[in-house]
Amino acid sequence: MKQEFDVLQQCLQAAVRIVRRHFGKVGYELKGKANLVTKADVASQKAILSLIRKHFPTHDYLAEENGTKQTGSDYTWVIDPIDGTTNFAHTFPQCSVSIALFYKNQPVLGGVANPITGETFLAQKGKGATLNGKKIHVSKTPRLEKSLLITGFPYDRFTRMPQLLNRFGAFLNACHDVRRLGSAALDLCWLAAGRADGYWEDALNPWDVSAGILILQEAGGKVTDFDGKKYKNIAAYGRTLLATNGKIHGQMLKVLRQTAAPQTR
């Protein structure tokens, strides 16, 4: 796995240079009412895929900007060339490049880099997680009422605002405070570094969360869906996501169940 880990870092470095160069200098187009894409997204993804194709021509990949190769390979790279594009487009410096490598539907490598702050989070399965080369660990906060939480709102929020705000209000009432930062990949990494204690969001995509999930798990955190179950395949990553330091997981699950949308008949 050393070669794959080396290439992962090369991909992050190449993409970071591109994103940093474009920061504050590009406009954007709308893919949806709240979903943006910039020239930097496209250029970043092109650089990443070029390196992967060069070094691992038989590997599959799943990338946000219309980049998919599915041949049945045991290896699949999952790529977000800029996670937090809305932040990036508005020069809010909370954005990232996120890359994960899956082997037989399980993440084995993950890297998330913020081009603006210079922070790079890395993880290898079974070997822990690092921030700029130093080991990181989740917080030890034991109770929800003492926790700092992170969340985000999905692109379809306009169609289900009452439920989203009800859940937000329930967590805000139950914890110390809640932050909304705009990059799911970095949100997970901030949990891994002990900067927050829990994170919930739904309607995410595998490229948003795959690398961050491995980084958090290798830092000692816990990740499930809103039912408390582990993901069984790449496609399921992020549909509903609860990530914590492990100590408040059950407490957050309880709030999620209490605020679940009513079942329609």
Sequence and secondary structure as in RCSB ss.txt:
>XXXX:A:sequence
MKQEFDVLQQCLQAAVRIVRRHFGKVGYELKGKANLVTKADVASQKAILSLIRKHFPTHDYLAEENGTKQTGSDY
TWVIDPIDGTTNFAHTFPQCSVSIALFYKNQPVLGGVANPITGETFLAQKGKGATLNGKKIHVSKTPRLEKSLLI
TGFPYDRFTRMPQLLNRFGAFLNACHDVRRLGSAALDLCWLAAGRADGYWEDALNPWDVSAGILILQEAGGKVTD
FDGKKYKNIAAYGRTLLATNGKIHGQMLKVLRQTAAPQTR
>XXXX:A:secstr
 HHHHHHHHHHHHHHHHHHHHHTTT   EEEETTEEE HHHHHHHHHHHHHHHHH TT EEEETTTEEE S  SE
EEEEEEEE HHHHHTT S  EEEEEEEETTEEEEEEEEETTTTEEEEEETTS EEETTEE        GGG EEE
E   TTGGGSHHHHHHHHHHHHHHSSEEEE S HHHHHHHHHTTS SEEEEES  HHHHHHHHHHHHHTT EEE 
TTS    SGGGTTSEEEEE SSSHHHHHHHHHHT      
